[in-house]
Each structure stands twice: as C-alpha cells, then as structure tokens.
Amino acid sequence: MSSRPLRVYLVGAHSTGKTTLSRWIRDAYGLPMLSEVARTVLAELEMDLDTLRANLDAVDRYQSEVFHRQVSLERSVSGGFVSDRAFCNLAYAAQHSTILARLVRGPEFESYMRWVSGGLVFFVRPHRELVCADGVRAGLDYEEIMAIDGMVKLLLEMHAIPYVPIASLSMQERVRTIRALVDSRLRELQAIERAEAIARGRRIGGLDIPSAEEVERRAAGPNGLGSGAL
C-alpha cells in the first residue's frame, strides 16, 4: 500500500450494511476501522433512544457531541482509516433535534465537508431485506430509513462530495465494486507518491533518483553545451 493516507467512508442510513462492508475493508486492506462514537455518547448520557427522544435538550446535546467527536476522532488519526459513517448523524439531527442549523453554520462543518471530499466515499443505499433491530440507531421504519438516505444524498450533492453509490444487495457485487475503486485509488496515491519522490530527488528502492533540475543540469554538461557538444 501507499504511505499516503487512504481514508475510506461508507455513508448512508442505518441498517444498510455499512459496518459489515467497513469490516471487510479493514480486513482486506489492513486499514484501522474507526470506532462508533454514537454508542459511546449514548452510554455517557445513560439513556436509551426512547428516553433520549423525550428530552429535546438531550437530543441536541447528543447530536452535537456525536458530530464533534466524529470530526475529532478522524483528525486524531495520523494515517488512513475506514469509517462506517462521516456526517451521517446530521441527517438524524434534522429529523430529531433543533441543533442542525447551528452545526452547519459553524466553521468546523465546512472544513469537515472539504476533508471528507478528499477521501473515497461510498454511499450505501437501503434495502428492505437489511432492516433489522438495532438498539442505537433510529427505528425500524423503512420510510424513515429512506428519509435519512435522501438527506445523506442531499448533503453529498450540496457539498459536491464525490461518491460511489453501492446499490446492489449482493455482498459479492458490493465487494467487487469497493475493491475495484479502492485498488484504483491506491494506484493513484502510489503514482503521486512516486512522482513527488522523483521531483525531490529522493532515494527509491536504494537508487538515487535525480530531480528534474538535476537531469537538465547533467544533460547540459559542464560547460552548459550539452553532453554531445564538440
């Protein structure tokens, strides 16, 4: 793998298979997988979802804390990673809290959306067959899942974040799509790394690679007439 950091995001609604795919990427490429901050924050509040939703102030604190901790967690990682979420909790904030406007007007939001744009983003789409019980995420109502899906897409489009949709239900097809794109991104990063190394005249594979300026100087010869001059 390239030494340049590869950040992979799987975004979308709950119960779409993002975590399963993130684990596959973790195991296939050796990338660390970021822990889910939502469960940690909920545990700290000592509430379950039903209790939380009955207290609007608590919901606001919860959604704000989840967003800020996600940003902080990503920034704390020195290399690449895979995450089964990014700004996704903002879609839930729109549904269940009153804090969204404050979150998206802050300077951290715009900076974070640009940061996500620099990663490889997969938008995992919903399927009824994948809806299952989950003690942290909002509800099992498929209509709500579709609403969250739509809001995640709106955020992707509004902020011009390049993304690859994962629409197939088949795990085989999902993995094939992800592998092709991750492999392609790794080749791009390796090419960039090599080009930068050559430009700096760094040592690669035990060989001294001259910079472009050094190549021109050598070609000109000691008198500046070129190596073939008489």
Contacts in CASP RR format, 6 or more apart in sequence:
PFRMAT RR
TARGET T0000
AUTHOR 0000-0000-0000
METHOD contacts of the structure
MODEL  1
MSSRPLRVYLVGAHSTGKTTLSRWIRDAYGLPMLSEVARTVLAELEMDLD
TLRANLDAVDRYQSEVFHRQVSLERSVSGGFVSDRAFCNLAYAAQHSTIL
ARLVRGPEFESYMRWVSGGLVFFVRPHRELVCADGVRAGLDYEEIMAIDG
MVKLLLEMHAIPYVPIASLSMQERVRTIRALVDSRLRELQAIERAEAIAR
GRRIGGLDIPSAEEVERRAAGPNGLGSGAL
1 29 0 8 1.000
1 30 0 8 1.000
1 186 0 8 1.000
2 186 0 8 1.000
2 189 0 8 1.000
2 190 0 8 1.000
2 193 0 8 1.000
3 193 0 8 1.000
4 189 0 8 1.000
4 190 0 8 1.000
4 192 0 8 1.000
4 193 0 8 1.000
5 78 0 8 1.000
5 79 0 8 1.000
5 80 0 8 1.000
5 81 0 8 1.000
6 29 0 8 1.000
6 31 0 8 1.000
6 80 0 8 1.000
6 119 0 8 1.000
6 120 0 8 1.000
6 182 0 8 1.000
6 185 0 8 1.000
6 186 0 8 1.000
6 189 0 8 1.000
7 74 0 8 1.000
7 80 0 8 1.000
7 81 0 8 1.000
7 82 0 8 1.000
7 83 0 8 1.000
7 118 0 8 1.000
7 119 0 8 1.000
7 120 0 8 1.000
8 22 0 8 1.000
8 25 0 8 1.000
8 31 0 8 1.000
8 81 0 8 1.000
8 82 0 8 1.000
8 83 0 8 1.000
8 119 0 8 1.000
8 120 0 8 1.000
8 122 0 8 1.000
8 182 0 8 1.000
9 82 0 8 1.000
9 83 0 8 1.000
9 85 0 8 1.000
9 86 0 8 1.000
9 116 0 8 1.000
9 119 0 8 1.000
9 120 0 8 1.000
9 121 0 8 1.000
9 122 0 8 1.000
10 18 0 8 1.000
10 21 0 8 1.000
10 22 0 8 1.000
10 82 0 8 1.000
10 83 0 8 1.000
10 84 0 8 1.000
10 85 0 8 1.000
10 122 0 8 1.000
10 124 0 8 1.000
10 166 0 8 1.000
11 18 0 8 1.000
11 85 0 8 1.000
11 86 0 8 1.000
11 87 0 8 1.000
11 88 0 8 1.000
11 121 0 8 1.000
11 122 0 8 1.000
11 123 0 8 1.000
11 124 0 8 1.000
11 152 0 8 1.000
11 156 0 8 1.000
11 163 0 8 1.000
12 18 0 8 1.000
12 85 0 8 1.000
12 88 0 8 1.000
12 91 0 8 1.000
12 123 0 8 1.000
12 124 0 8 1.000
12 125 0 8 1.000
12 148 0 8 1.000
12 149 0 8 1.000
12 152 0 8 1.000
13 88 0 8 1.000
13 91 0 8 1.000
13 126 0 8 1.000
13 145 0 8 1.000
13 146 0 8 1.000
13 148 0 8 1.000
13 149 0 8 1.000
13 152 0 8 1.000
14 134 0 8 1.000
14 137 0 8 1.000
14 138 0 8 1.000
14 139 0 8 1.000
14 145 0 8 1.000
14 148 0 8 1.000
15 126 0 8 1.000
15 130 0 8 1.000
15 131 0 8 1.000
15 132 0 8 1.000
15 134 0 8 1.000
15 137 0 8 1.000
15 140 0 8 1.000
15 145 0 8 1.000
16 124 0 8 1.000
16 125 0 8 1.000
16 126 0 8 1.000
16 127 0 8 1.000
16 130 0 8 1.000
16 145 0 8 1.000
16 149 0 8 1.000
17 124 0 8 1.000
17 130 0 8 1.000
18 84 0 8 1.000
18 85 0 8 1.000
18 124 0 8 1.000
19 36 0 8 1.000
19 84 0 8 1.000
20 171 0 8 1.000
21 84 0 8 1.000
21 122 0 8 1.000
21 124 0 8 1.000
21 166 0 8 1.000
21 174 0 8 1.000
21 175 0 8 1.000
21 178 0 8 1.000
22 33 0 8 1.000
22 82 0 8 1.000
22 83 0 8 1.000
22 84 0 8 1.000
23 33 0 8 1.000
24 175 0 8 1.000
24 178 0 8 1.000
25 31 0 8 1.000
25 33 0 8 1.000
25 82 0 8 1.000
25 178 0 8 1.000
25 182 0 8 1.000
26 32 0 8 1.000
26 33 0 8 1.000
26 82 0 8 1.000
28 179 0 8 1.000
29 82 0 8 1.000
29 182 0 8 1.000
31 80 0 8 1.000
31 81 0 8 1.000
31 82 0 8 1.000
32 77 0 8 1.000
32 80 0 8 1.000
32 81 0 8 1.000
32 82 0 8 1.000
33 81 0 8 1.000
33 82 0 8 1.000
33 83 0 8 1.000
33 84 0 8 1.000
34 73 0 8 1.000
34 74 0 8 1.000
34 77 0 8 1.000
34 81 0 8 1.000
34 82 0 8 1.000
34 83 0 8 1.000
34 84 0 8 1.000
35 73 0 8 1.000
36 84 0 8 1.000
36 85 0 8 1.000
36 136 0 8 1.000
37 66 0 8 1.000
37 69 0 8 1.000
37 70 0 8 1.000
37 73 0 8 1.000
38 66 0 8 1.000
38 85 0 8 1.000
38 89 0 8 1.000
38 136 0 8 1.000
38 137 0 8 1.000
39 136 0 8 1.000
40 69 0 8 1.000
41 62 0 8 1.000
41 65 0 8 1.000
41 66 0 8 1.000
41 69 0 8 1.000
42 48 0 8 1.000
42 49 0 8 1.000
42 52 0 8 1.000
42 62 0 8 1.000
42 136 0 8 1.000
45 52 0 8 1.000
45 58 0 8 1.000
45 61 0 8 1.000
45 62 0 8 1.000
47 55 0 8 1.000
47 58 0 8 1.000
48 135 0 8 1.000
49 135 0 8 1.000
49 136 0 8 1.000
49 138 0 8 1.000
49 139 0 8 1.000
52 58 0 8 1.000
52 59 0 8 1.000
52 62 0 8 1.000
53 59 0 8 1.000
53 96 0 8 1.000
56 97 0 8 1.000
56 98 0 8 1.000
59 96 0 8 1.000
59 97 0 8 1.000
60 97 0 8 1.000
60 98 0 8 1.000
60 99 0 8 1.000
62 97 0 8 1.000
63 89 0 8 1.000
63 90 0 8 1.000
63 92 0 8 1.000
63 93 0 8 1.000
63 96 0 8 1.000
63 97 0 8 1.000
63 99 0 8 1.000
63 100 0 8 1.000
63 103 0 8 1.000
64 99 0 8 1.000
64 102 0 8 1.000
64 103 0 8 1.000
66 89 0 8 1.000
67 87 0 8 1.000
67 89 0 8 1.000
67 90 0 8 1.000
67 93 0 8 1.000
67 103 0 8 1.000
68 108 0 8 1.000
70 85 0 8 1.000
70 86 0 8 1.000
70 87 0 8 1.000
70 89 0 8 1.000
71 108 0 8 1.000
71 112 0 8 1.000
74 81 0 8 1.000
74 83 0 8 1.000
74 115 0 8 1.000
86 116 0 8 1.000
86 121 0 8 1.000
87 112 0 8 1.000
87 113 0 8 1.000
87 116 0 8 1.000
87 155 0 8 1.000
88 148 0 8 1.000
88 152 0 8 1.000
90 100 0 8 1.000
90 103 0 8 1.000
90 104 0 8 1.000
90 151 0 8 1.000
90 155 0 8 1.000
91 148 0 8 1.000
91 150 0 8 1.000
91 151 0 8 1.000
91 152 0 8 1.000
91 155 0 8 1.000
92 138 0 8 1.000
92 148 0 8 1.000
93 99 0 8 1.000
93 100 0 8 1.000
93 103 0 8 1.000
94 100 0 8 1.000
94 151 0 8 1.000
95 138 0 8 1.000
95 144 0 8 1.000
95 147 0 8 1.000
95 148 0 8 1.000
95 151 0 8 1.000
96 138 0 8 1.000
103 109 0 8 1.000
113 155 0 8 1.000
113 159 0 8 1.000
113 161 0 8 1.000
116 161 0 8 1.000
117 159 0 8 1.000
117 160 0 8 1.000
117 161 0 8 1.000
117 162 0 8 1.000
120 164 0 8 1.000
120 181 0 8 1.000
120 182 0 8 1.000
120 185 0 8 1.000
121 156 0 8 1.000
121 161 0 8 1.000
121 162 0 8 1.000
121 163 0 8 1.000
121 164 0 8 1.000
122 163 0 8 1.000
122 164 0 8 1.000
122 165 0 8 1.000
122 166 0 8 1.000
122 177 0 8 1.000
122 178 0 8 1.000
122 181 0 8 1.000
123 152 0 8 1.000
123 153 0 8 1.000
123 156 0 8 1.000
123 163 0 8 1.000
123 164 0 8 1.000
123 165 0 8 1.000
123 166 0 8 1.000
124 166 0 8 1.000
124 174 0 8 1.000
125 149 0 8 1.000
125 165 0 8 1.000
125 166 0 8 1.000
125 167 0 8 1.000
126 142 0 8 1.000
126 145 0 8 1.000
126 146 0 8 1.000
126 149 0 8 1.000
127 169 0 8 1.000
128 142 0 8 1.000
129 169 0 8 1.000
130 169 0 8 1.000
131 140 0 8 1.000
131 142 0 8 1.000
131 145 0 8 1.000
132 140 0 8 1.000
133 140 0 8 1.000
134 140 0 8 1.000
138 144 0 8 1.000
138 148 0 8 1.000
155 161 0 8 1.000
156 163 0 8 1.000
164 177 0 8 1.000
164 181 0 8 1.000
166 174 0 8 1.000
166 177 0 8 1.000
166 178 0 8 1.000
168 174 0 8 1.000
168 177 0 8 1.000
194 204 0 8 1.000
197 204 0 8 1.000
197 209 0 8 1.000
198 204 0 8 1.000
198 209 0 8 1.000
198 211 0 8 1.000
198 212 0 8 1.000
199 211 0 8 1.000
199 212 0 8 1.000
200 211 0 8 1.000
201 208 0 8 1.000
201 209 0 8 1.000
201 210 0 8 1.000
201 211 0 8 1.000
201 214 0 8 1.000
202 209 0 8 1.000
203 209 0 8 1.000
210 218 0 8 1.000
218 227 0 8 1.000
219 226 0 8 1.000
219 227 0 8 1.000
220 226 0 8 1.000
220 227 0 8 1.000
221 227 0 8 1.000
221 229 0 8 1.000
223 229 0 8 1.000
END
